[in-house]
Amino acid sequence: MSKENPSLDSMVVWTLSPTPTGSKLLLEHRGFKGIKNYLSYFIMNMGWKKIGDRIAILIKKLTS
């Protein structure tokens, strides 16, 4: 993978579903193929976890 020839073709899908107590937000980041994309997957996965934590904090602030 290089700047001239990137090989990461990923897609982020957000799904919002109703639950008996509110809503469920699901994030899926797809398209990581092969060993060359493992590092990208790992780094982005850690980033999504941080974003999820921030969203949870914001929701708690808005609903309290």
Residue pairs with C-beta under 8 A, 6 or more apart in sequence:
1 7
1 8
1 36
1 37
7 34
7 36
7 37
8 31
8 32
8 37
8 40
9 31
10 29
10 30
10 31
10 32
10 44
11 29
11 30
11 31
12 27
12 28
12 29
12 30
13 27
13 28
13 29
13 30
14 25
14 26
14 27
15 25
15 26
15 27
15 28
16 23
16 24
16 25
16 26
17 23
17 24
17 26
18 24
25 55
27 48
27 52
29 44
29 45
29 48
32 38
32 40
32 41
